Amino acid sequence: MKIAYLLGAAILLPILSGLFLLLFKDRIKNRNLKCIGIFLVMAVTSALVVMLMLENDCELVFWKLTNLLEIRMRLDDLARLFAGMTVAAWTLGGVFSFEYMKHEDHEDRYYGFYLIVMGILIALDHAGNLITLYLFFEMMTLTSLPMVLHNLSHEAVMAGLKYLFYSVAGAFMALFGIFYLYANGVGHVFYEGGYLLRLDSYTGTWGMTLFVLMLMIVGFGTKAGMFPMHGWLPTAHPVAPAPASAVLSGIITKSGVLAIVRVVFYTVGADAIRDTWVQYAWMILALITIFMGSMMAYKERLLKKRLAYSTVSQVSYILFGLSTLSVDGVIGGLSHFVFHSVVKNCLFLAAGAIIYKTGKKTVQELGGLGKEMPVTMWCFTLVSITLVGIPPTSGFVSKWYLAMGSLKTGMGFYSWFGPVVLLLSAMLTAGYLLPVSIRAFFPGKEYDYEKQKKREPNLLMLIPMLLFTAAAVLFGIFPGMFMAFLQNLAAGMMQAGGGI
């Protein structure tokens, strides 16, 4: 009962607080008091999630629709990993918002939906079967849409519609797969390692099963920006406010990763698709996305859009690691989930700080900014180095495991082609991020050093960026305990039919 109360409170507190803010936004006139209240909600929610993380694994049925349709929640290591990262990023992004959103209209509406999405994501992270996963996945799309639409410009409305159409189309593809699996006795519960091959009562045909699994990977992969359903991401992220772009890129895109993990490793099992056309197709799509996203980012001149294309590429690093169906590959993918979330949150917040203080949005305008905003640009530079994968930062650790996982698959051409693509992408990542820092710190003779002025943002903006930067570097220097946790998690995910 204790776990049920903790989980229920962690989900409902931000949702109800967000609804209260939307309904009574005109009643609260004191902005400082409002921001303190929002921070307290996020802090208490984070504390509840931390308390949950310390509890033993369990499953809970919150609501029984029919004998087969249950709202089932699950507390396990995967839920701990995703929920922990969600509340950390959401809280720091919220603190950054308190200063950034001063110059935005409809601030109360933004915070209302920001809190609601936080609660829904915590529920999604703890979903215990496919129908619960789908329910909160769709709710997340609908409630995060207003953050994309926020300024209600023509560009924002079109980007929001694109986000909605792509997301709903992907979710419906996944829903067809859920229908099929449920009809044949699979998906009503999650088990480590999956259980389709161990289920004697499974009645589905093998060819159709593989088809619906591929459909689910592509459908849920839409939220992760995987080719060919990636088009919404570079359109939606740049138009949203910077802290919304940060959590969209750092957390919401990873909900697609979570859904794929639950389908492949907790429902059907890795052995069900190993050495089938589904594994090869999944890996090919991930590698195409990695290279294509890096190329598009390299060509892009608008800073936030460059970072959005970078997200297209980097999230597919995670999907590539999962597609290897190897322990090392899964460790690499899950570690890159955390490291990329930390890095991309920081990069978007840094871009937001630059826009807030200077109004500059393109890469060409950033010359000399390292002289005017040194702390911000040092944060940008250090996390950029992390994303490239230069040791001793955390990006090197995840990419090492990704390469090792690929080389150990025994998939012939693909086992070595994957690391080649990762190296090419790393070079392109250096090409589209590091020149920003070089231009900022070494602007050349044309820069007027006499008239430079400090434009560093205040602590509400700086502290989240500094914490994300410290995490990006320290995870690489001291990876031991975290990687041991992921080793146990990956080993459980890869076991054959655990729990049956």
C-alpha positions as CSV (number, residue, x, y, z in Angstrom):
1,M,0.0,0.0,0.0
2,K,2.9,2.4,0.7
3,I,4.2,2.1,-2.8
4,A,0.7,2.7,-4.2
5,Y,0.3,5.9,-2.2
6,L,3.8,7.1,-3.2
7,L,3.3,6.4,-6.9
8,G,-0.3,7.9,-6.9
9,A,1.0,11.0,-5.2
10,A,3.9,11.4,-7.5
11,I,1.6,11.2,-10.5
12,L,-1.4,13.2,-9.2
13,L,0.4,16.0,-7.4
14,P,1.9,17.7,-10.6
15,I,-1.2,16.9,-12.7
16,L,-3.6,18.4,-10.2
17,S,-1.3,21.3,-9.5
18,G,-1.1,22.0,-13.3
19,L,-4.9,21.8,-13.6
20,F,-5.3,24.2,-10.7
21,L,-2.9,26.7,-12.4
22,L,-4.8,26.5,-15.6
23,L,-8.2,26.9,-14.0
24,F,-7.3,29.6,-11.5
25,K,-4.4,31.4,-13.3
26,D,-6.1,34.8,-12.9
27,R,-6.5,34.4,-9.1
28,I,-2.7,34.3,-8.3
29,K,-1.3,37.8,-9.0
30,N,2.1,37.4,-7.2
31,R,4.5,35.9,-9.7
32,N,7.2,35.1,-7.2
33,L,4.7,33.3,-5.0
34,K,3.5,31.3,-8.0
35,C,7.1,30.3,-9.0
36,I,7.8,29.2,-5.4
37,G,4.7,27.1,-5.4
38,I,5.6,25.5,-8.8
39,F,9.1,24.7,-7.5
40,L,7.7,23.1,-4.4
41,V,5.5,20.9,-6.4
42,M,8.4,19.8,-8.6
43,A,10.6,19.3,-5.6
44,V,8.1,17.2,-3.6
45,T,7.3,15.2,-6.7
46,S,11.0,14.5,-7.2
47,A,11.3,13.5,-3.5
48,L,8.4,11.1,-3.9
49,V,10.1,9.5,-7.0
50,V,13.3,9.1,-5.0
51,M,11.4,7.4,-2.2
52,L,9.9,5.1,-4.8
53,M,13.3,4.3,-6.2
54,L,14.3,2.9,-2.8
55,E,11.4,0.5,-2.6
56,N,11.4,-3.1,-3.7
57,D,10.2,-4.2,-7.2
58,C,6.4,-4.7,-7.4
59,E,3.4,-4.5,-9.6
60,L,0.1,-2.7,-8.8
61,V,-3.3,-2.8,-10.5
62,F,-4.8,0.7,-10.2
63,W,-7.9,0.2,-12.2
64,K,-9.6,-2.8,-13.9
65,L,-11.5,-2.0,-17.0
66,T,-12.2,-5.6,-18.0
67,N,-10.6,-8.9,-17.2
68,L,-7.8,-8.2,-19.7
69,L,-7.7,-4.4,-19.7
70,E,-6.0,-3.2,-16.6
71,I,-4.3,0.1,-15.6
72,R,-1.3,-1.7,-14.2
73,M,1.8,0.0,-12.8
74,R,5.3,-1.5,-12.3
75,L,8.2,-0.5,-10.2
76,D,11.5,-2.0,-11.5
77,D,15.0,-0.8,-12.4
78,L,13.9,0.5,-15.9
79,A,11.2,2.6,-14.3
80,R,13.7,3.9,-11.7
81,L,16.1,4.9,-14.5
82,F,13.5,6.7,-16.6
83,A,11.6,8.3,-13.8
84,G,14.8,9.5,-12.0
85,M,16.0,11.2,-15.2
86,T,12.5,12.7,-15.8
87,V,12.2,14.4,-12.5
88,A,15.8,15.6,-12.5
89,A,15.6,17.2,-15.9
90,W,12.0,18.5,-15.4
91,T,12.9,20.2,-12.1
92,L,16.1,21.9,-13.4
93,G,14.3,22.9,-16.6
94,G,11.5,24.4,-14.5
95,V,14.0,26.5,-12.4
96,F,15.5,27.8,-15.7
97,S,11.9,28.7,-16.8
98,F,11.3,31.0,-13.9
99,E,13.7,33.6,-15.4
100,Y,13.3,32.7,-19.1
101,M,9.5,32.8,-19.2
102,K,9.4,36.4,-17.9
103,H,9.5,37.7,-21.5
104,E,6.9,35.2,-22.8
105,D,3.1,35.6,-22.9
106,H,0.7,33.0,-21.4
107,E,3.2,32.0,-18.7
108,D,0.5,30.4,-16.5
109,R,-0.6,28.2,-19.4
110,Y,2.9,27.1,-20.0
111,Y,3.5,26.1,-16.3
112,G,0.1,24.4,-16.1
113,F,0.9,22.0,-19.0
114,Y,4.5,21.7,-17.9
115,L,3.4,20.3,-14.5
116,I,0.7,18.1,-16.1
117,V,3.2,16.5,-18.5
118,M,5.6,15.8,-15.6
119,G,2.9,13.7,-13.9
120,I,2.0,11.9,-17.0
121,L,5.6,11.0,-17.8
122,I,6.0,9.6,-14.3
123,A,3.0,7.4,-14.9
124,L,4.3,6.4,-18.3
125,D,7.7,5.5,-16.8
126,H,5.9,3.1,-14.4
127,A,3.4,1.6,-16.9
128,G,3.1,-2.1,-16.2
129,N,1.5,-3.4,-19.5
130,L,1.0,-2.3,-23.1
131,I,-2.4,-0.8,-22.7
132,T,-1.3,1.4,-19.8
133,L,1.8,2.4,-21.7
134,Y,-0.3,3.4,-24.7
135,L,-2.8,5.3,-22.6
136,F,-0.1,7.6,-21.0
137,F,1.9,7.7,-24.3
138,E,-1.1,9.4,-26.0
139,M,-1.9,11.6,-23.0
140,M,1.8,12.8,-23.1
141,T,1.4,13.8,-26.8
142,L,-1.8,15.7,-26.2
143,T,-0.6,17.6,-23.1
144,S,2.8,18.4,-24.4
145,L,1.3,19.9,-27.6
146,P,0.6,23.3,-26.0
147,M,4.3,23.7,-25.2
148,V,5.0,23.5,-28.9
149,L,2.1,25.8,-29.8
150,H,3.0,28.2,-27.0
151,N,3.5,31.5,-28.8
152,L,0.6,30.8,-31.2
153,S,2.5,32.2,-34.2
154,H,1.7,30.7,-37.6
155,E,5.1,28.8,-37.5
156,A,4.3,27.4,-34.0
157,V,0.8,26.3,-35.0
158,M,2.0,24.5,-38.1
159,A,4.9,22.9,-36.1
160,G,2.3,21.8,-33.5
161,L,0.0,20.3,-36.0
162,K,3.0,18.4,-37.6
163,Y,4.0,17.2,-34.1
164,L,0.4,16.0,-33.4
165,F,-0.1,14.3,-36.8
166,Y,3.2,12.4,-36.7
167,S,2.8,11.4,-33.1
168,V,-0.8,10.2,-33.5
169,A,0.1,8.3,-36.7
170,G,3.0,6.6,-35.0
171,A,0.9,5.8,-31.9
172,F,-1.8,4.3,-34.1
173,M,0.8,2.1,-35.8
174,A,1.8,0.8,-32.4
175,L,-1.8,0.4,-31.3
176,F,-2.4,-2.0,-34.1
177,G,0.4,-4.1,-32.8
178,I,-1.0,-3.9,-29.3
179,F,-4.4,-5.1,-30.6
180,Y,-2.7,-8.1,-32.3
181,L,-0.6,-9.1,-29.3
182,Y,-3.5,-8.8,-26.9
183,A,-5.7,-10.8,-29.1
184,N,-3.1,-13.6,-29.0
185,G,-2.5,-13.5,-25.3
186,V,0.6,-11.2,-25.0
187,G,1.0,-7.7,-23.6
188,H,-1.2,-7.8,-20.5
189,V,1.9,-7.8,-18.3
190,F,5.6,-7.1,-18.6
191,Y,8.3,-9.6,-17.7
192,E,12.1,-9.1,-17.8
193,G,13.4,-10.8,-20.9
194,G,9.9,-11.1,-22.5
195,Y,7.8,-14.2,-22.8
196,L,6.3,-14.6,-26.3
197,L,8.5,-17.6,-27.2
198,R,7.8,-19.2,-23.8
199,L,4.0,-18.9,-24.1
200,D,2.5,-22.2,-25.4
201,S,-0.9,-20.6,-25.8
202,Y,0.3,-17.9,-28.2
203,T,-1.9,-18.2,-31.3
204,G,-0.4,-15.6,-33.7
205,T,1.2,-16.5,-37.0
206,W,4.9,-15.9,-37.1
207,G,5.0,-13.8,-40.2
208,M,2.2,-11.5,-38.9
209,T,3.9,-11.3,-35.5
210,L,7.1,-10.0,-37.0
211,F,5.2,-7.5,-39.1
212,V,3.4,-6.0,-36.1
213,L,6.6,-5.9,-34.1
214,M,8.3,-3.8,-36.8
215,L,5.2,-1.6,-37.0
216,M,5.4,-1.0,-33.2
217,I,9.1,-0.2,-33.4
218,V,8.5,2.3,-36.2
219,G,5.4,3.7,-34.5
220,F,6.9,4.2,-31.1
221,G,10.2,5.3,-32.8
222,T,8.3,8.3,-34.3
223,K,8.5,9.9,-30.9
224,A,12.2,9.2,-30.8
225,G,12.6,10.8,-34.2
226,M,13.6,7.7,-36.1
227,F,13.6,7.8,-39.9
228,P,11.2,7.8,-41.8
229,M,9.0,9.4,-39.1
230,H,11.5,12.0,-37.9
231,G,10.1,15.1,-39.7
232,W,8.2,16.6,-36.7
233,L,11.2,17.0,-34.5
234,P,13.4,19.6,-36.3
235,T,10.2,21.6,-36.9
236,A,8.7,21.5,-33.4
237,H,11.7,22.0,-31.2
238,P,12.9,25.3,-32.5
239,V,9.6,27.1,-32.1
240,A,9.0,26.0,-28.5
241,P,10.4,28.1,-25.6
242,A,13.9,27.0,-24.8
243,P,13.2,25.1,-21.6
244,A,10.3,23.3,-23.4
245,S,12.7,22.4,-26.2
246,A,15.1,21.1,-23.6
247,V,12.7,18.6,-22.1
248,L,11.2,17.8,-25.5
249,S,14.6,16.8,-26.7
250,G,16.0,15.4,-23.5
251,I,13.0,13.5,-22.1
252,I,9.9,13.3,-24.3
253,T,11.8,11.9,-27.3
254,K,13.0,9.1,-24.9
255,S,9.4,8.0,-24.2
256,G,9.6,6.4,-27.6
257,V,12.7,4.6,-26.5
258,L,11.0,3.4,-23.3
259,A,8.0,2.1,-25.3
260,I,10.3,0.1,-27.6
261,V,12.2,-1.3,-24.7
262,R,9.0,-2.5,-23.0
263,V,7.8,-4.1,-26.3
264,V,11.0,-5.8,-27.3
265,F,12.6,-6.7,-24.0
266,Y,9.6,-7.0,-21.6
267,T,6.9,-8.3,-23.9
268,V,8.1,-10.4,-26.8
269,G,11.8,-11.0,-25.8
270,A,15.0,-10.3,-27.7
271,D,15.2,-13.9,-29.0
272,A,11.9,-13.4,-30.8
273,I,13.4,-11.0,-33.3
274,R,17.1,-11.9,-33.2
275,D,18.5,-12.7,-36.7
276,T,15.1,-11.9,-38.3
277,W,14.5,-9.2,-40.9
278,V,13.0,-7.1,-38.0
279,Q,16.4,-6.8,-36.3
280,Y,18.2,-5.9,-39.5
281,A,15.5,-3.4,-40.6
282,W,15.5,-1.8,-37.1
283,M,19.3,-1.4,-37.1
284,I,19.4,0.0,-40.7
285,L,16.7,2.6,-39.9
286,A,18.7,3.6,-36.7
287,L,22.0,3.9,-38.7
288,I,20.3,5.9,-41.4
289,T,18.9,8.3,-38.8
290,I,22.2,8.7,-37.1
291,F,24.0,9.7,-40.2
292,M,21.2,11.8,-41.7
293,G,20.6,13.7,-38.5
294,S,24.3,14.5,-38.2
295,M,24.5,15.7,-41.8
296,M,21.4,17.9,-41.5
297,A,22.7,19.4,-38.2
298,Y,26.1,20.1,-39.9
299,K,24.3,22.1,-42.6
300,E,21.9,24.0,-40.4
301,R,22.7,27.6,-39.4
302,L,19.9,28.3,-36.9
303,L,21.2,27.2,-33.5
304,K,18.1,25.6,-32.0
305,K,17.3,23.8,-35.2
306,R,20.9,22.5,-35.4
307,L,20.4,21.1,-31.9
308,A,17.1,19.6,-33.0
309,Y,18.7,17.8,-35.9
310,S,21.4,16.7,-33.5
311,T,18.6,15.1,-31.3
312,V,17.4,13.2,-34.4
313,S,20.8,11.7,-34.7
314,Q,21.7,11.1,-31.1
315,V,18.5,9.4,-30.0
316,S,19.0,6.8,-32.7
317,Y,22.3,6.0,-31.0
318,I,20.2,4.6,-28.3
319,L,17.9,2.7,-30.7
320,F,21.0,1.3,-32.5
321,G,22.4,0.0,-29.2
322,L,19.1,-1.7,-28.4
323,S,18.8,-3.2,-32.0
324,T,22.1,-5.1,-31.4
325,L,20.2,-7.2,-28.9
326,S,23.5,-7.7,-27.0
327,V,24.2,-6.9,-23.3
328,D,26.9,-4.3,-24.2
329,G,24.8,-2.7,-26.8
330,V,21.8,-2.4,-24.4
331,I,24.2,-0.9,-21.7
332,G,25.4,1.6,-24.3
333,G,21.9,2.5,-25.4
334,L,20.6,3.0,-21.8
335,S,23.7,4.9,-20.7
336,H,23.4,7.2,-23.8
337,F,19.8,7.8,-22.8
338,V,21.0,9.4,-19.6
339,F,24.1,11.1,-21.0
340,H,22.3,12.5,-24.0
341,S,19.4,13.8,-21.8
342,V,21.9,15.6,-19.6
343,V,23.8,17.1,-22.5
344,K,20.8,18.1,-24.7
345,N,19.0,19.7,-21.8
346,C,22.1,21.8,-21.2
347,L,22.6,22.7,-24.8
348,F,19.0,23.9,-25.3
349,L,19.1,25.8,-22.0
350,A,22.4,27.5,-23.1
351,A,20.8,28.4,-26.5
352,G,17.8,29.8,-24.5
353,A,20.1,31.9,-22.3
354,I,21.8,33.2,-25.4
355,I,18.5,34.2,-27.0
356,Y,17.2,35.6,-23.8
357,K,20.2,37.9,-23.2
358,T,21.2,38.8,-26.7
359,G,18.4,37.9,-29.1
360,K,20.9,36.0,-31.3
361,K,19.6,32.8,-33.0
362,T,22.0,31.9,-35.7
363,V,25.5,30.4,-35.4
364,Q,27.0,33.2,-37.4
365,E,25.9,35.8,-34.8
366,L,27.7,34.1,-31.9
367,G,31.2,35.4,-32.5
368,G,32.8,36.8,-29.3
369,L,30.0,35.5,-27.1
370,G,32.5,33.6,-25.0
371,K,33.9,37.0,-23.9
372,E,30.4,38.3,-23.0
373,M,28.8,35.1,-21.6
374,P,31.8,33.0,-20.5
375,V,30.1,30.6,-18.0
376,T,27.3,29.9,-20.5
377,M,29.7,29.2,-23.3
378,W,31.9,27.0,-21.2
379,C,28.9,24.9,-20.3
380,F,28.0,24.7,-24.0
381,T,31.6,23.7,-24.8
382,L,32.0,21.0,-22.2
383,V,28.7,19.3,-23.0
384,S,29.5,19.6,-26.7
385,I,32.7,17.7,-26.1
386,T,30.7,15.1,-24.2
387,L,28.3,14.7,-27.2
388,V,31.3,14.2,-29.5
389,G,32.5,11.4,-27.3
390,I,35.9,12.7,-26.2
391,P,37.2,11.1,-23.0
392,P,37.0,11.5,-20.1
393,T,33.4,12.7,-20.6
394,S,30.3,10.5,-20.3
395,G,29.7,10.4,-24.1
396,F,32.9,8.3,-24.6
397,V,31.6,5.7,-22.1
398,S,28.3,5.2,-23.9
399,K,29.8,5.1,-27.3
400,W,32.4,2.6,-26.2
401,Y,29.7,0.2,-25.1
402,L,27.7,0.9,-28.3
403,A,30.7,0.0,-30.5
404,M,31.5,-3.1,-28.4
405,G,27.9,-4.3,-28.5
406,S,27.8,-4.0,-32.2
407,L,31.1,-5.8,-32.8
408,K,30.0,-8.7,-30.6
409,T,26.7,-9.3,-32.4
410,G,28.2,-11.6,-35.1
411,M,26.0,-9.9,-37.7
412,G,28.7,-9.8,-40.4
413,F,28.8,-6.6,-42.3
414,Y,26.5,-4.8,-39.8
415,S,28.6,-5.7,-36.8
416,W,31.5,-3.4,-38.0
417,F,29.4,-1.0,-40.2
418,G,27.6,0.3,-37.1
419,P,30.8,1.5,-35.4
420,V,31.9,3.1,-38.6
421,V,28.7,5.1,-38.8
422,L,29.1,6.1,-35.1
423,L,32.6,7.4,-35.9
424,L,31.4,9.4,-38.9
425,S,28.6,10.8,-36.8
426,A,31.0,11.8,-34.1
427,M,33.2,13.7,-36.6
428,L,30.1,15.5,-37.9
429,T,29.0,16.3,-34.3
430,A,32.4,17.9,-33.7
431,G,31.9,19.8,-37.0
432,Y,28.5,21.3,-36.0
433,L,29.1,22.0,-32.3
434,L,32.8,22.8,-31.7
435,P,33.0,25.7,-34.3
436,V,30.3,27.4,-32.3
437,S,32.6,27.5,-29.3
438,I,35.7,28.4,-31.3
439,R,33.8,31.3,-32.9
440,A,32.6,32.4,-29.4
441,F,35.9,32.3,-27.7
442,F,38.2,33.3,-30.6
443,P,36.2,35.8,-32.7
444,G,39.2,37.2,-34.5
445,K,40.4,40.7,-35.2
446,E,37.1,42.0,-36.5
447,Y,35.5,41.7,-33.0
448,D,35.5,44.9,-31.0
449,Y,37.1,43.9,-27.7
450,E,36.8,47.5,-26.4
451,K,32.9,47.4,-26.4
452,Q,32.3,43.9,-25.1
453,K,30.0,43.7,-22.2
454,K,29.1,41.0,-19.8
455,R,25.6,39.5,-20.4
456,E,25.7,36.4,-18.2
457,P,22.2,35.3,-17.1
458,N,21.2,35.2,-13.4
459,L,21.6,32.1,-11.1
460,L,18.2,30.7,-12.0
461,M,19.5,30.1,-15.5
462,L,23.2,29.4,-14.6
463,I,22.6,26.8,-11.9
464,P,20.7,24.3,-14.0
465,M,23.3,24.6,-16.8
466,L,26.2,24.1,-14.3
467,L,24.6,21.1,-12.8
468,F,23.9,19.5,-16.2
469,T,27.5,20.2,-17.2
470,A,29.0,18.7,-14.0
471,A,26.9,15.6,-14.5
472,A,28.0,15.2,-18.1
473,V,31.7,15.3,-17.1
474,L,31.5,13.4,-13.8
475,F,29.5,10.5,-15.2
476,G,32.5,10.0,-17.5
477,I,35.1,10.2,-14.8
478,F,33.3,8.1,-12.2
479,P,31.0,5.8,-14.2
480,G,31.4,2.7,-11.9
481,M,28.3,2.5,-9.8
482,F,26.0,3.7,-12.6
483,M,27.4,1.3,-15.1
484,A,27.1,-1.6,-12.6
485,F,23.4,-0.7,-12.2
486,L,23.0,-0.7,-16.0
487,Q,24.9,-4.1,-16.2
488,N,22.3,-5.7,-13.9
489,L,19.4,-4.0,-15.8
490,A,20.7,-5.1,-19.2
491,A,21.4,-8.7,-18.0
492,G,17.8,-9.0,-16.8
493,M,16.4,-7.6,-20.0
494,M,18.4,-10.0,-22.1
495,Q,17.4,-13.2,-20.2
496,A,15.1,-15.6,-22.0
497,G,11.6,-15.4,-20.7
498,G,12.4,-14.2,-17.2
499,G,9.5,-14.5,-14.7
500,I,7.6,-17.2,-16.6
